[in-house]
Amino acid sequence: MADLYPVNETFLSWQGEGVHLGRKAFFIRLQGCPVKCAWCDSASTWHPQFVPKQVRKASPAELAEEAAAARPEFVVLTGGEPCIHDLGPLLAAMASVGLKVHLETCGAYALAPGFAWVTVSPKWAKLPLAESLARADEVKLIVEAPDSITRWTEAVGGKWLSPNVWLHPEWSRRADPAVLRTITEQVKQGGAPYRAGWQVHKPYAADALDPRARPPAPLGGDVGKGF
């Protein structure tokens, strides 16, 4: 059992994606990710060029106390890839202060029990486990190219189990007409479970308003001023 977690950053903001869009949330971003996507927008969690010289180590109780002080509607546990860590103690600590925890994961590693909400964003570098896809309350597909949706749907056997499958343009291609049209046509033609998505917190620069947040370190190109 891990006594301390490597923490890349914590901050108070609001959920910028998915079903819980716009709700007050406290974010905990853990350090470390073996998946290493070429367009990663959180490269400071793993990329040698961006990893901070010093990484905070925090106990479950410390993180729960910090989150509770912010009085969020829920905590979002993200990364990196949070599920490479033993999350049981952290979930227990959050429960002890009355906080629900939402998970953001690629789904390639076993999920600890006890999450109030699970978002799976599958990655080609390490495919999601079948049990992760079955547990997912929502799926976030990163649409890198016009064929991304078709490829992913085929990869999971032609059908998604989650009632919410968000289609997000990979952020460096958020203005690519072909990518955006693919998303629009998929929703228009297929309907549920597909939903058009966006990272709404980025144009707001919502996360950066908390001084605890790190400057973004994206690999997929310039995220733009304030993003």
C-alpha positions in Angstrom: 0.0 0.0 0.0 1.4 3.4 -1.0 1.8 5.8 1.9 2.4 8.8 -0.4 1.3 9.8 -3.9 3.3 11.7 -6.4 1.3 14.8 -7.2 1.8 16.8 -10.3 -0.8 19.5 -9.3 -4.0 20.2 -7.5 -6.4 23.0 -8.2 -10.0 24.1 -7.9 -11.9 24.7 -11.1 -14.9 23.3 -12.8 -15.3 20.2 -14.9 -14.7 21.2 -18.5 -15.8 18.0 -20.2 -18.5 15.4 -20.3 -21.8 14.9 -18.5 -20.7 16.9 -15.5 -19.6 20.0 -17.5 -19.6 23.2 -15.6 -19.8 21.7 -12.1 -17.4 22.9 -9.3 -14.6 20.3 -8.9 -11.3 19.9 -7.2 -8.7 18.3 -9.4 -5.8 16.0 -8.3 -3.4 15.2 -11.1 -1.0 12.4 -10.2 2.4 12.0 -11.7 3.4 9.2 -14.0 2.1 7.7 -17.2 3.5 4.7 -19.2 1.1 5.3 -22.1 2.9 8.4 -23.4 0.6 9.7 -26.2 2.3 11.8 -28.9 -0.3 14.6 -28.5 -0.5 14.5 -24.7 -1.7 17.7 -23.1 -0.3 16.9 -19.7 3.2 16.0 -20.6 4.6 17.3 -17.3 3.3 14.1 -15.8 5.8 11.9 -17.7 7.8 13.5 -20.5 11.5 14.1 -19.7 11.5 17.5 -21.2 8.6 18.7 -19.0 8.7 16.7 -15.7 9.2 19.1 -12.8 12.4 19.0 -10.9 10.6 18.4 -7.7 7.4 16.4 -7.5 5.3 16.8 -4.4 4.6 13.6 -2.3 1.3 13.7 -0.4 -0.5 11.3 1.9 -4.2 10.4 1.3 -5.1 12.4 4.4 -3.3 15.5 3.2 -5.0 15.4 -0.2 -8.4 14.8 1.4 -8.0 17.7 3.7 -6.9 20.0 0.9 -9.9 18.9 -1.3 -12.4 19.3 1.6 -11.1 22.8 2.2 -12.1 23.8 -1.3 -15.7 22.5 -0.8 -16.1 21.1 -4.3 -19.1 19.1 -5.6 -16.7 16.3 -6.3 -13.0 15.5 -6.7 -11.6 14.6 -10.1 -8.6 12.2 -10.0 -6.6 12.4 -13.2 -3.1 12.2 -14.6 -0.9 11.0 -16.2 -2.6 7.7 -15.6 -3.9 7.5 -12.0 -4.6 3.8 -12.1 -1.0 2.9 -12.1 -1.1 3.8 -8.4 -2.9 2.0 -5.5 -5.9 4.3 -5.2 -7.7 2.5 -2.4 -6.3 4.6 0.5 -7.0 7.8 -1.3 -10.6 6.8 -2.0 -11.0 5.9 1.6 -9.6 9.2 2.8 -11.9 11.1 0.5 -14.9 9.1 1.7 -14.0 10.0 5.3 -14.4 13.7 4.5 -17.6 13.1 2.6 -16.3 13.7 -0.9 -17.1 11.7 -4.1 -14.4 11.0 -6.5 -14.6 10.9 -10.3 -11.8 9.1 -12.2 -10.3 10.0 -15.6 -8.3 7.0 -17.0 -7.3 5.4 -20.2 -8.8 2.2 -18.9 -5.8 0.0 -19.5 -5.2 -0.7 -15.8 -7.4 -2.2 -13.2 -9.9 0.1 -11.6 -10.1 0.4 -7.8 -13.7 0.0 -6.5 -15.4 3.0 -5.0 -15.4 5.7 -7.7 -18.7 7.7 -8.1 -18.0 8.3 -11.8 -15.6 6.8 -14.3 -14.5 8.4 -17.5 -12.5 6.2 -19.9 -10.5 7.9 -22.6 -9.0 5.0 -24.5 -5.5 5.3 -26.1 -4.0 3.3 -29.0 -0.7 2.9 -27.2 -2.3 0.7 -24.6 -5.8 -0.5 -25.2 -8.5 -0.4 -22.5 -9.5 -3.5 -20.6 -12.9 -4.9 -21.3 -13.9 -4.5 -17.7 -13.0 -0.8 -17.8 -15.2 -0.2 -20.8 -18.0 -2.0 -19.1 -17.6 0.1 -16.0 -17.3 3.4 -17.8 -20.1 6.0 -17.1 -18.8 7.9 -20.1 -16.2 7.4 -22.8 -14.2 10.2 -24.3 -12.8 9.4 -27.7 -10.0 11.6 -29.0 -10.7 12.2 -32.7 -7.2 12.6 -34.3 -8.3 12.0 -37.9 -11.5 11.4 -39.9 -11.2 7.6 -39.4 -10.7 7.7 -35.6 -14.3 7.0 -34.7 -14.7 4.1 -37.1 -11.4 2.6 -35.9 -12.3 2.8 -32.3 -15.8 1.4 -32.7 -14.3 -1.6 -34.6 -11.7 -2.0 -31.9 -14.3 -2.5 -29.2 -16.3 -5.0 -31.3 -18.7 -2.6 -33.0 -20.6 -1.4 -29.9 -20.1 0.8 -26.9 -21.5 -0.2 -23.6 -21.4 3.2 -22.1 -24.5 5.4 -22.6 -22.3 8.5 -23.3 -19.5 8.4 -25.9 -18.1 11.9 -26.3 -16.2 12.8 -29.5 -13.5 15.3 -28.8 -11.3 16.7 -31.5 -7.6 16.3 -30.5 -6.9 19.8 -29.3 -4.2 20.7 -31.9 -6.8 19.7 -34.5 -9.8 21.5 -33.0 -10.1 23.7 -36.1 -9.5 20.9 -38.6 -12.7 20.9 -40.8 -12.4 17.2 -41.6 -12.2 16.2 -38.0 -15.0 18.5 -36.9 -17.2 17.4 -39.8 -16.6 13.7 -38.9 -17.8 14.3 -35.4 -20.9 16.3 -36.6 -21.9 13.6 -39.1 -21.4 10.8 -36.6 -23.8 12.5 -34.1 -26.3 13.4 -36.8 -26.4 10.0 -38.4 -25.9 7.7 -35.4 -27.3 9.6 -32.5 -26.9 8.0 -29.0 -24.5 7.1 -27.5 -22.4 9.5 -29.5 -22.2 13.1 -28.4 -20.1 16.0 -29.7 -17.6 17.1 -27.1 -15.2 20.0 -26.4 -12.7 21.0 -23.7 -14.7 24.0 -22.6 -12.4 24.9 -19.7 -9.5 25.7 -22.1 -10.9 28.9 -23.7 -12.0 30.0 -20.2 -8.5 29.4 -18.9 -10.4 28.2 -15.8 -7.8 25.9 -14.4 -5.0 28.5 -14.6 -6.9 30.9 -12.3 -5.8 28.7 -9.3 -2.2 29.5 -8.5 -1.6 25.8 -7.6 -2.1 24.8 -11.2 0.9 24.2 -13.4 1.3 25.9 -16.8 0.1 23.5 -19.6 2.7 21.3 -21.3 1.1 20.1 -24.5 2.8 17.9 -27.1 0.1 18.3 -29.7 1.0 21.9 -30.7 0.4 25.4 -29.4 -2.7 25.4 -27.2 -3.1 29.1 -27.5 -2.8 32.0 -25.1 -4.6 31.3 -21.8 -5.2 27.6 -22.5 
